[in-house]
Amino acid sequence: MTGNNTVYDVMVIGSGFAGMAATLFAARRGLSVVQTGATGGIDFSTGFLDLMGVHPISEGKRWSDPWQAIDAAITDFPNHPYALMSHDEIAESIKEFTDFLGEYGLKYVGKEQQNTCIMTPVGTVKRTYRIHKTAWNGAVALESKAPTLIVDFQGLKGFSARQLVENRQKDWPLLRSVRVSFPGSSGELFPEHMAWTLADPKHRVQLAETVRPQLEQVEYVGFPAVLGLTNPAEVVAHLEELLGVKVFEVPTMPPSIAGPRLRSVFDRGLPNLGVKTRSQKMVTAVRMKDHGVMEFDIGKGGGMNTVAAKSAILASGRFFGKGLKAGRTGVLEPVFNIPVHQPERREDWHQKEFFDAKGHPVNMAGIEVDARLRPLGEDGKPVNERLHAAGAILAHHDWMRMKCGAGLAIATAYKAVRELTG
């Protein structure tokens, strides 16, 4: 099946943080955009936007100032993608991205020069750059060690208030937990269903009545992040009114509600910018046409579409997003067949110990780019003047261990669009 005769300004390949950011930035600059991609990292996100939290990985050094951490990482890894942009460009990208989320009710907060310490679902502490506003009171409570109650629900997997409290009890003695029943439910609970349930104010009232008897000498109450899907700030504000204490959310283990919240914003906001999406479809082939136009086959069989674009941004991620594929002899980039920077031998992909502090060499694999984020071929030259890349598919970073995934994705997407439009 062939699409219409429209030639878009840009095709964005990928629907994770980098793909969504690239689509947003391109559409806001007046480009006609078509986007495709399967489930990306955004769908399994905690909702935190990391900029840079850990370096060197082998030492597990954690940084309060993400900008100093970025500079330190670039010093040790001159080819790190952050080296291709200034601090100002990175900050501008984060601001534009979070401003857009805020326009659709998902407000993000944080400090300009500091990471924020925030609790994870198991009670460890993570440093991150931007968090959803509904989690902010948790950061304040953690810092002040205020009298705090963590609530969980019978039947909800992936979140244990008791485990969280036990892991923090030594340095936070006024933290305690309680398990209650969720309004109108029994058996196994699912975060998305719970979020939809709490969209109804009467269920919030029922929840408040259940929790209120537990609030003696409590200043903050933390709930698993199920307090609404499209209106979490409204749900939190209502619960604070009902309970008379500060309320915050703690992310659950994936799959959590944080990913669907982010996805919902883009599902609602990008069409308003004229973006055409081909959700849950992969690019299966690309051909060069006249005048430098690229033609993409999207999907397979009877559901296949053909889309033409003057340029493209490759933001398909690594292995999880299917931007890279691991074969018996090496790692491949499947769309454009771009060479992948990787260890020379497959047996060198991993350390002998799974939890080796240095991480695994294959985690630094990816495609190499020039100063304009154009992927390079075997000859060291751009494979296409109108093709740029962004996000986890780039080489020379270990985003998971460095705690820089979302920030790197957003910032490189911002730069790729600027280079494309410049």
C-alpha positions, -999 to 999 in steps of 0.1 A, spaced: 0 0 0 14 34 -9 7 66 9 -3 99 -6 20 122 -26 29 144 3 66 149 8 72 158 45 100 180 57 113 154 81 107 118 91 114 111 128 123 74 133 116 66 170 90 72 196 111 73 228 124 104 245 146 113 216 120 106 190 93 125 208 116 155 215 128 156 179 92 156 167 82 183 191 112 206 183 108 201 145 70 207 145 74 239 167 98 253 141 72 250 113 84 218 97 59 192 85 67 160 104 58 123 102 69 101 131 71 63 134 84 39 159 75 10 183 73 12 221 103 32 234 120 38 267 95 66 275 68 39 280 88 23 309 101 56 324 99 66 360 90 100 348 123 115 361 144 135 336 181 127 343 208 151 330 239 135 344 241 118 378 270 93 379 307 95 367 330 77 367 308 46 366 335 24 380 336 45 412 299 51 413 305 88 420 273 107 424 271 144 415 249 171 430 258 195 401 249 178 368 268 204 348 300 196 365 293 160 360 288 166 323 322 184 320 339 156 339 324 130 317 335 149 285 370 152 299 372 114 302 352 107 271 358 134 245 334 117 221 305 117 245 274 132 227 272 160 253 305 172 240 287 183 208 267 211 225 270 238 250 255 240 285 231 267 272 218 244 244 212 216 268 194 238 292 173 253 264 163 219 252 151 208 287 132 240 292 113 237 258 106 201 264 92 205 300 73 237 290 54 216 265 46 190 291 34 217 314 11 231 288 -8 198 290 -9 195 327 23 176 334 44 202 352 81 195 359 102 212 386 138 212 398 168 234 405 189 250 377 223 241 390 216 210 411 202 175 409 173 167 432 175 137 455 144 116 452 133 82 464 130 52 441 103 25 444 126 4 466 138 32 489 172 40 474 180 76 466 186 88 431 198 122 418 179 135 389 174 169 372 137 173 367 108 156 384 71 158 380 56 184 404 35 157 422 68 141 434 84 174 447 70 172 482 88 138 485 121 154 478 114 181 504 104 154 530 135 134 522 158 164 526 142 175 559 135 140 572 101 152 582 74 129 598 62 110 567 38 81 560 42 60 529 10 43 518 6 12 496 -23 -9 486 -34 -45 490 -31 -61 455 -6 -37 440 26 -53 428 58 -34 422 55 -11 452 61 -20 489 59 9 514 74 -14 540 104 -22 519 109 15 511 107 24 548 131 -4 559 157 8 534 155 44 546 148 39 583 184 43 595 187 79 583 150 87 584 135 75 617 103 94 614 93 75 582 67 48 585 44 28 563 8 15 561 -10 -8 537 -47 -1 530 -74 -12 506 -80 7 474 -114 23 470 -139 -1 454 -114 -27 444 -102 -62 455 -77 -86 441 -48 -76 419 -45 -39 411 -30 -22 380 -16 13 381 -34 26 350 -68 13 363 -61 29 396 -52 62 380 -85 63 360 -104 54 392 -89 84 411 -100 107 383 -134 106 400 -134 129 431 -157 105 451 -130 78 450 -105 104 463 -128 111 492 -131 73 500 -93 70 498 -88 100 522 -113 85 547 -93 53 547 -59 70 552 -69 98 576 -69 76 608 -32 69 601 -21 105 601 -12 111 637 20 133 639 24 131 601 34 161 579 37 143 545 20 113 529 35 95 500 15 73 476 26 51 447 24 71 415 -12 62 406 -28 96 414 -45 103 381 -34 98 345 -40 132 327 -47 153 359 -23 142 386 -17 177 400 -54 181 405 -57 147 423 -28 156 446 -42 190 454 -76 175 462 -60 148 485 -40 175 503 -72 194 509 -90 163 522 -61 151 544 -47 184 556 -10 173 550 14 175 521 10 147 495 35 133 470 40 104 446 67 78 446 72 59 412 63 23 411 84 -4 393 79 -5 356 55 -6 339 44 24 359 19 52 352 47 77 345 52 64 309 15 65 299 13 100 314 41 112 292 28 93 262 -7 108 267 8 144 265 24 137 232 -7 118 219 -27 149 227 -2 176 219 17 166 187 -14 163 165 -22 199 174 12 208 159 3 191 126 24 159 133 14 128 114 21 96 134 25 60 124 23 44 159 37 10 166 51 6 131 87 2 121 106 14 91 113 -17 70 131 -1 40 144 32 28 152 43 -7 168 74 -22 146 92 -48 151 123 -70 163 156 -55 176 139 -23 141 128 -12 140 97 10 112 72 7 104 49 36 83 17 38 66 16 72 50 -16 85 46 -49 67 21 -67 45 -13 -52 38 -7 -26 65 24 -11 49 26 26 40 52 44 20 62 79 32 85 104 15 105 131 34 133 156 25 152 147 57 152 123 86 162 121 123 172 86 134 161 84 171 153 47 173 172 39 205 194 9 211 184 -27 215 151 -23 234 138 2 208 152 -19 180 175 8 168 203 -16 171 203 -54 166 227 -79 180 238 -106 155 262 -135 159 291 -115 144 283 -79 156 258 -51 163 239 -38 133 218 -7 126 189 -21 106 174 9 88 202 27 70 229 0 76 251 26 93 284 12 108 281 7 145 310 15 169 314 -16 190 341 -39 205 360 -57 178 351 -92 190 318 -104 203 334 -121 233 345 -86 244 310 -72 246 306 -81 283 327 -82 314 330 -116 332 309 -104 361 273 -93 353 273 -65 379 309 -53 371 312 -18 384 327 -6 351 297 -17 331 299 -37 298 317 -24 267 287 -31 245 268 -4 265 290 22 248 281 8 213 262 30 188 266 50 157 293 77 153 283 112 141 300 144 131 297 178 148 263 182 132 250 149 145 251 133 110 259 96 111 292 86 96 300 58 72 330 36 70 349 64 52 343 88 81 320 110 60 283 116 65 262 89 50 236 115 40 237 152 43 200 153 54 202 125 79 208 133 116 207 111 147 198 116 183 194 98 216 206 64 228 216 52 194 246 75 195 279 59 206 303 67 235 279 68 264 264 45 289 232 64 296 218 39 321 247 39 344 257 75 339 221 85 347 219 108 316 193 91 294 164 115 291 186 146 292 209 133 265 180 122 243 163 156 246 194 176 241 207 157 211 172 159 195 172 196 200 206 200 183 197 176 155 167 198 147 187 230 149 213 215 125 185 204 102 169 238 101 201 259 102 
